[in-house]
Amino acid sequence: MNKLVRFVKEESGATAIEYGLIAAATGLALVAIMPTIKTQLGDIFTSISGGLETGG
């Protein structure tokens, strides 16, 4: 019975699960945002490249 009480009160496993959920949510957010960032960065670098070719 004493082991069961210690197991229920143990929170380190819950903390690891919480960190895992945070990492998963961050990963999903990055996957959702990356296509937009890719397009915007492509446009920026194309603009810079065009400016460099024309001399300003």
C-alpha positions in Angstrom: 0.0 0.0 0.0 2.9 2.4 0.8 4.3 1.9 -2.7 1.0 2.8 -4.2 0.7 6.0 -2.3 4.3 7.0 -3.3 3.5 6.2 -6.9 0.3 8.4 -6.9 2.2 11.3 -5.3 5.2 11.0 -7.7 5.1 14.0 -10.1 8.3 13.5 -12.2 6.5 11.4 -14.8 3.8 14.0 -15.1 6.4 16.7 -15.7 8.1 14.6 -18.4 4.7 14.1 -20.1 4.0 17.9 -19.9 7.4 18.7 -21.5 6.6 16.1 -24.2 3.2 17.8 -25.0 4.9 21.2 -25.1 7.5 19.9 -27.6 4.8 18.3 -29.7 2.7 21.5 -29.8 5.8 23.5 -30.7 6.6 21.1 -33.5 3.1 21.2 -34.9 3.1 25.0 -34.8 6.4 25.1 -36.7 5.1 22.7 -39.3 2.0 24.9 -39.8 4.0 28.2 -40.1 7.0 27.1 -42.2 5.3 27.2 -45.6 4.3 30.8 -45.0 7.8 31.8 -43.8 9.4 29.9 -46.8 7.3 32.0 -49.2 8.0 35.3 -47.5 11.7 34.6 -47.3 11.9 33.6 -50.9 10.2 36.9 -51.9 12.7 38.9 -49.7 15.7 37.2 -51.2 14.4 37.6 -54.7 14.0 41.3 -54.0 17.5 41.6 -52.6 18.9 39.7 -55.5 17.1 42.0 -58.0 18.4 45.1 -56.2 22.0 43.8 -56.3 21.8 43.1 -60.0 20.5 46.5 -60.9 23.0 48.3 -58.6 20.6 49.7 -56.0 
